[in-house]
Amino acid sequence: MLNQFLYNFFSSFLILMFIFIFQTIWLFIDDLAGKGLDVIIIGKFLFYLLPNLTEKVLPLTVLLSSILTFGSFAENYEFAAMKASGISLQRAMLPLIVFVTILGGIAFFFANSVIPASEQKIYNLRRNIAKVKPAAVIVEGVFSDVEGFNIKVDQKYGENDKYLKDVVIHKKTNLEKNNTVIKAKTGELKSSQGSDIIQLVLSDGHYYEEIVAKSGSGKDKSPFARSAFETYTINIEIPENEQDLEEERNVRTDKMKNISRLNKDIDSLKENNLKIVAAFSKNITNRMGAFLPQIPADTTLKSKQPITALDTIISNKKKEMAPIKKDTLQTDNALDLYKDYRKIHIVTAAKNSISNILNSVLGKKEELQRRYKIYNMHILSLHKKFALALSCIILFFVGAPLGAIIRKGGLGLPMVIAITLFLTYYFIGVFAGNYAKEGNIHPIFGAWLSTLIMLPLGVYLTKRATADRGLMDFGHVIEKIKGFFKKKFKVKSS
């Protein structure tokens, strides 16, 4: 049984990996095709993608190979012979359980060590292709991100595609807004040996810029600048042209970190987010004048002599005898205390203050959402490493009893069932991960949801296969329905 499972496992793994590689090539065809890249560089790019693909291929391979193995044995009545010899299903599954457990440990090692390293390699390779060959990153007909500029060209031609036609450029500001638009009929990418600057020379075009007003009153006027030019040069700073495409950069995202690094960064991100929220909250409350601290009582005004009962009676009598004056300042509207010109000034100042505070809150809200999204992505990546290892074991306990129940081998029905179950598992994981990144559900729950859904299914199928029952047992329900109708007919006939 172990030999048959290993044969199905490795053959399924190679076939599925081949299919996923072709699917990945279609995804990155725009980054690789027609860029003047060496075949070796393209081969390294695909090689670095293999560990990342293993994360998707391995659970499907375990599910498919277990269904194929146990379905083939059940179809040929091997399990019936085993049970007649006194060998239970759990005893027959024991070598495979040990193998799948070891496979889960290998999957955890890949998720913790190999996949982060491959993600780092892929990032550096793609980044350096865009840096060293800037024409390669500019795609015809769409906007391409090049060092702070969004560039769109209708056509590239000439040696190394350095000549551009019908160029549209959106220049980014520090706030990632496109306030500047540059249009030109032609353009040319120029560089020199040993220079770390590449020049984009535009010809026969126009320059448009939306000027941001410094005062609040000037925002309603929407000023802008416009000019025409015969030649306009943009300097883009890049690494040296002789730079190796595989130069390492110390860029770390959540996918490029192992467990120890993720734990450390999760704690630091949480602490930093709490500090930013506390500082911003304190700033806003100070600007609004809310939650002012109470003025402590002046203890020096207290009498050192003890107050007697006679002093209390005299004080109460004085309060009763004092005439009550009418409060002339009492009013329902505080603005009524001021003259008209002062009212306008107070209302305008209040509106400006509220508007400034709301703008600050909205701006800080977007920043905090980005920060907490990064925090959630780190937690999600941490728990996905453990979930991958456990999913291999759980999917084995789904596929093995399912193959024994359906009693069908080959690549027909088992392949359909395996792909259906895997797609259910995969898409639940994708949707849960997206919800977790946005903070709609907890990241830990998002990482484990698909695995937790497959766990009761595996327990249910294992119990059914151990008891030698079908996938769905409706026999007793049908017998009850038949008995019910028989009683009805007997009552009518009597």
Order of alpha helices (4+ residues) and beta strands (2+ residues): alpha-alpha-alpha-alpha-alpha-alpha-alpha-beta-beta-beta-beta-beta-beta-alpha-alpha-alpha-alpha-alpha-alpha
